[in-house]
Amino acid sequence: MAFLFLNCLALLSTFLYFPYTQPTPLLPPFNVSQHGLLKYLGLPNFGHILPALYVFGDSNIDAGNNNYLPTIARANYTPYGIDFGGGEPTGRYTNGRTAADFIAQLAGLPFPPPVLGMSAAEMNYTLTGVNFGSDSGGIQDIPPEAARIFGHVLSFQEQIQLFNMTARSIQNQFSSHESFAQYMSKSLFFINIGTNDLGVYWQLGQQQKPRKNATEYALDLSDKLSHGLKAIYELGARKFLVNNVSPLGCGPSNINTYKPNTTCVEDINQRVSYYNGLLPNMLANLEASLEGSTFVVCDLYRVFEDVYAQPAAYGFRNVSGFCCPDSAGNGTRECAKAGVPCMDRQTIVFFDPFHPTEAVNFLSVRRFLLEDSLCLPYTLLKLIQL
């Protein structure tokens, strides 16, 4: 979608970085309890019905795995994490909590720790979930042209292999195969991936050697995702939450790189839309073929679309800029180390030119929790309660 009606707004927001001075308290406190968060959302307390949260994906949910990999793709420096606990960077590519963190708080669970930062003992005894996400990781293996830039990151397949190791590590904590299977079937598996495949992997590949067309590429990604989800199912998972991909062509990094005449880079959004359009049927087919499984797809693309269309309605003032000064100084790179971010991080959509703020992460989870027009065939709340 072109978002042509935002042209006037875009002209007013051409500057990249502008600090606000009066933060608006839109977010629940960092250390909010499950009861406090549900009360904040106007929901009754449903207790600890979700035993664990397992997380797979890319930089939008990475909790610090890349800190332990030979890669330049790390968010282990300030200003990342400025609103996370004591303000120390953890490896999260945002100012505070990710969507996975908010889901954990809703379920009364601790934040799933990054798997690569866990000791052997922690691997054996952590029964509340683990985070396998990796910045710059994708559904497919990282292509050589991207690996030369970023180094080693975890692909979806590598994340699944680590989950396999995790599952084997914790099995001894259960009295029987049946009790372990019950635990796995009640746990939630959250997948937020595809951004790099549809963004930097495609773009670098096109520079080196033109790929298949965008529709064939989307089909290939959908097939690879399907195989990966089936592999997770075969390891015991039954409840899946899968986000589609946001409109990457409207992000500051792509706007500043390609300088389109329209508000967004339309060929990027079209590529994303091809892929997103395949997910509902693909997941429905998986559910039909995998006994006892439930697959929910949530429309992250539309969350961003709605914010771009009516920012004030969702508490945002700035949809086209970003909060931290970037390392290149032109709105195309991550935050500069020790850069001073904007003051009001609750009313700006992007923290750096690529990644949303904690406020957007909370908005997406809040809407997925209750709005059945955004998640099919169930809301996040219904999925948690299954």
C-alpha positions in Angstrom: 0.0 0.0 0.0 1.3 3.4 -0.9 0.1 5.3 2.0 -0.2 8.3 -0.4 -2.4 10.1 2.1 0.7 10.4 4.3 2.7 12.5 1.8 2.0 15.7 3.6 3.0 14.2 6.9 6.2 12.8 5.4 7.1 16.3 4.1 6.7 17.6 7.7 8.8 14.8 9.1 11.8 14.8 6.8 14.3 15.4 9.6 15.7 12.1 11.0 16.1 12.6 14.7 14.3 15.0 17.0 14.1 14.7 20.8 10.8 15.3 22.6 11.0 16.7 26.1 7.8 15.6 27.8 7.4 11.8 27.7 3.9 10.4 27.8 3.3 7.4 30.1 1.8 4.9 27.6 3.5 1.7 28.7 3.1 -0.5 31.7 6.1 -0.4 34.1 9.1 -2.6 33.3 8.6 -4.9 36.3 4.9 -5.1 36.0 3.4 -8.4 37.4 1.1 -10.5 35.3 -1.9 -9.4 37.5 -0.8 -5.8 37.1 -0.5 -6.0 33.3 -3.8 -7.8 32.9 -5.5 -5.1 35.1 -3.8 -2.4 33.0 -5.4 -4.0 29.9 -8.8 -4.4 31.6 -8.6 -8.2 31.6 -9.4 -10.6 34.4 -6.4 -12.5 35.9 -6.3 -15.9 34.1 -3.3 -17.3 36.1 -0.3 -19.2 35.0 -1.8 -21.4 32.3 1.1 -21.2 29.9 4.1 -23.3 31.2 6.7 -21.9 28.7 7.3 -19.5 25.8 9.8 -20.5 23.1 10.8 -17.8 20.7 12.3 -18.1 17.2 13.2 -15.3 14.8 15.3 -12.3 14.0 16.4 -8.9 15.5 12.8 -8.0 16.4 12.9 -10.6 19.1 16.6 -11.4 19.6 17.3 -11.2 23.4 21.1 -11.3 23.0 22.1 -14.5 21.2 24.3 -12.6 18.8 26.4 -11.4 21.7 27.9 -14.9 21.7 28.4 -15.2 17.9 31.2 -14.0 15.6 29.0 -11.3 14.0 28.9 -7.5 13.7 25.1 -7.7 14.1 25.0 -7.0 17.9 23.0 -4.5 20.0 25.2 -4.9 23.0 25.9 -1.2 23.5 24.0 1.9 24.5 21.6 3.4 23.7 20.0 0.0 23.0 18.3 -1.1 26.2 18.0 2.3 27.7 14.5 1.5 29.0 15.2 -2.2 29.8 15.5 -2.7 33.5 18.5 -0.7 34.7 19.2 0.7 31.2 21.9 -1.7 30.3 22.1 -3.1 26.7 21.2 -6.8 26.5 21.3 -7.4 22.8 17.7 -6.4 22.1 17.5 -4.1 19.1 15.1 -1.6 20.7 15.0 0.7 23.7 13.1 -1.7 26.0 11.0 -4.8 25.7 10.4 -6.8 22.6 7.0 -8.4 21.7 8.3 -11.7 23.1 9.0 -10.0 26.4 5.5 -8.6 26.6 3.9 -12.0 25.8 6.0 -13.5 28.6 4.8 -10.9 31.0 1.2 -11.5 30.0 1.6 -15.2 30.8 3.4 -14.5 34.1 6.6 -16.0 32.8 10.2 -14.6 33.0 11.7 -13.2 29.8 12.9 -16.2 27.8 16.7 -16.1 28.1 19.0 -16.2 25.0 19.9 -19.9 24.5 23.6 -19.1 23.7 24.0 -17.3 27.0 22.8 -20.3 29.1 25.0 -22.6 31.1 24.6 -26.4 30.8 22.8 -26.4 34.2 20.5 -23.7 33.1 19.7 -25.6 29.9 18.8 -28.6 32.0 16.5 -26.8 34.5 14.9 -23.9 32.6 11.3 -24.9 32.0 9.7 -21.5 31.4 11.0 -21.1 27.8 14.1 -20.0 25.8 14.8 -17.5 23.1 16.6 -18.7 20.0 16.2 -15.5 17.9 19.2 -14.0 16.1 19.6 -10.6 14.5 20.2 -10.9 10.7 18.9 -14.5 10.8 16.3 -15.6 8.3 14.0 -18.4 7.2 16.8 -19.5 4.8 20.5 -19.8 5.6 22.3 -16.5 5.3 23.5 -16.1 1.7 27.3 -15.8 1.2 27.0 -12.1 0.2 25.3 -11.3 3.5 27.5 -13.6 5.6 30.6 -11.7 4.3 29.1 -8.6 5.9 27.4 -9.8 9.0 29.4 -13.0 9.9 27.7 -16.0 11.6 24.1 -15.6 12.7 21.5 -18.2 13.5 19.3 -19.3 10.7 15.8 -20.7 11.4 17.2 -24.2 10.9 20.0 -23.6 13.4 17.5 -22.2 15.9 15.4 -25.4 15.5 18.5 -27.5 16.1 19.2 -25.6 19.3 15.6 -26.1 20.3 16.1 -29.9 19.8 19.1 -29.8 22.1 17.0 -27.8 24.6 14.1 -30.2 24.5 16.4 -33.2 25.1 18.1 -31.3 28.0 14.9 -30.7 30.0 13.2 -34.1 29.4 14.8 -35.5 32.6 12.8 -33.0 34.6 9.6 -34.8 33.8 8.3 -38.1 35.3 7.1 -39.6 32.1 7.0 -39.1 28.3 3.3 -38.2 28.7 4.0 -35.4 31.2 6.7 -34.0 28.9 4.4 -34.1 25.9 1.7 -32.4 27.9 4.1 -29.6 28.9 5.2 -29.1 25.3 1.6 -29.1 24.0 0.6 -26.4 26.4 3.7 -24.2 25.8 3.6 -21.4 23.2 5.9 -21.2 20.3 6.3 -17.7 18.9 7.9 -17.2 15.5 8.7 -13.7 14.2 10.9 -14.1 11.1 11.2 -13.2 7.4 12.4 -9.6 7.6 15.9 -10.3 6.5 14.9 -12.8 3.8 12.6 -10.2 2.2 14.9 -7.3 2.9 18.7 -7.5 3.0 19.1 -11.1 1.7 17.0 -10.3 -1.4 18.7 -6.9 -2.0 22.3 -8.2 -1.7 21.4 -11.2 -3.8 20.0 -9.0 -6.6 23.2 -7.0 -6.6 25.3 -10.1 -7.1 23.1 -12.2 -9.3 19.4 -11.5 -10.2 17.2 -14.0 -8.4 13.9 -15.7 -9.3 11.0 -13.2 -9.4 9.5 -12.0 -6.2 6.4 -14.3 -6.2 8.6 -17.4 -6.7 10.9 -16.2 -4.0 8.0 -15.7 -1.6 6.8 -19.3 -2.4 10.2 -20.7 -1.6 10.3 -18.8 1.7 6.8 -20.1 2.6 7.8 -23.6 1.9 11.0 -23.4 4.0 9.0 -21.9 6.9 6.5 -24.7 6.6 9.2 -27.3 6.8 10.7 -25.6 9.8 7.4 -25.4 11.7 6.8 -29.0 11.0 10.2 -29.9 12.4 9.3 -27.9 15.6 6.0 -29.8 15.8 7.8 -33.1 15.5 9.8 -32.1 18.6 6.6 -31.7 20.6 5.2 -28.2 19.9 1.5 -27.8 19.3 0.6 -24.1 19.8 2.2 -21.7 17.3 1.9 -17.9 17.0 3.4 -16.7 13.7 3.7 -13.0 12.8 3.7 -11.9 9.2 6.3 -9.3 8.1 5.8 -5.5 8.6 5.8 -3.1 5.6 9.6 -2.8 5.3 9.4 -0.3 2.5 8.1 2.3 4.9 11.0 2.0 7.4 13.4 4.9 7.7 16.4 2.8 6.5 14.7 2.0 3.2 13.3 5.5 2.7 16.7 7.0 3.3 18.4 4.4 1.0 16.1 4.5 -2.0 14.5 8.0 -1.6 11.2 7.1 -3.3 8.8 9.6 -4.8 6.0 8.0 -2.7 5.9 7.7 1.1 7.2 4.1 0.9 9.4 1.9 -1.3 6.6 0.1 -3.1 8.5 -2.8 -4.6 9.7 -3.8 -1.2 6.2 -3.7 0.3 4.9 -5.7 -2.7 7.5 -8.4 -2.1 6.5 -8.5 1.6 2.8 -8.7 0.6 3.4 -11.7 -1.7 4.9 -13.5 1.2 2.4 -12.4 3.8 -0.5 -13.5 1.5 0.8 -17.1 1.5 0.9 -17.5 5.3 -2.8 -18.0 6.2 -3.3 -20.9 3.7 0.1 -22.4 4.4 -0.6 -22.5 8.2 -4.1 -23.8 7.8 -2.8 -26.6 5.7 -0.2 -27.4 8.3 -2.9 -27.4 11.0 -5.0 -29.8 9.0 -2.2 -32.2 8.4 -0.5 -32.1 11.9 -2.8 -33.7 14.5 -3.4 -31.6 17.6 -1.7 -28.5 16.3 -3.0 -24.9 16.3 -1.4 -22.3 14.1 -2.3 -18.6 14.5 -1.1 -16.0 12.1 -1.1 -12.3 13.3 -1.0 -9.3 11.0 2.0 -7.2 12.0 1.8 -5.5 8.6 -1.6 -4.1 9.4 -0.5 -2.9 12.8 2.1 -0.7 11.2 -0.3 0.2 8.4 -2.9 1.5 10.9 -0.3 3.5 12.8 0.9 5.1 9.6 -2.7 6.0 8.7 -3.7 7.4 12.1 -0.7 7.9 14.3 -2.4 10.1 16.9 -5.1 7.5 17.5 -2.4 5.1 18.7 -0.4 7.6 20.7 2.3 8.4 18.2 3.6 11.7 16.9 6.4 10.6 14.6 6.1 7.8 12.1 8.9 8.5 9.7 11.9 9.5 11.8 13.8 7.5 14.4 15.0 8.0 18.0 18.8 7.4 18.1 21.4 9.0 15.9 22.6 6.3 13.5 26.3 5.3 13.0 26.3 6.5 9.3 24.6 9.8 10.0 22.2 9.4 7.1 19.5 7.2 8.5 20.7 3.9 7.0 22.5 2.2 9.9 22.0 1.0 13.5 22.4 3.4 16.5 25.8 5.0 16.9 27.6 3.7 20.0 26.8 5.8 23.1 24.5 8.0 21.0 22.0 10.1 22.9 18.5 9.0 22.0 15.4 11.1 21.9 13.6 11.8 25.2 10.1 10.8 24.3 10.5 7.2 23.2 6.9 6.4 23.7 5.5 8.4 20.8 8.0 7.6 18.0 7.6 4.4 15.9 11.2 3.6 15.2 14.1 3.4 17.7 16.7 3.0 15.0 16.2 3.2 11.2 15.2 -0.5 11.2 13.6 -1.5 14.5 10.5 -0.3 16.3 10.4 1.1 19.8 9.1 -0.7 22.8 5.9 1.3 22.4 5.2 -0.3 19.0 6.1 -3.8 20.4 3.6 -3.3 23.1 0.9 -2.0 20.8 1.2 -5.1 18.5 0.9 -7.5 21.4 -2.0 -5.6 22.9 -3.9 -5.6 19.7 -3.1 -9.3 18.9 -4.4 -10.2 22.4 -7.9 -9.2 21.7 -8.6 -8.2 18.1 -9.8 -11.2 16.1 -9.5 -9.2 12.9 -5.7 -9.2 13.3 -5.1 -12.8 14.3 -6.6 -15.9 12.6 -8.2 -18.2 13.5 -7.9 -17.1 17.2 -6.7 -14.1 19.1 -3.5 -14.3 21.1 -5.6 -14.5 24.3 -7.6 -17.5 23.1 -4.4 -19.2 21.9 -2.8 -18.8 25.4 -5.9 -20.2 27.0 -6.2 -23.3 24.8 
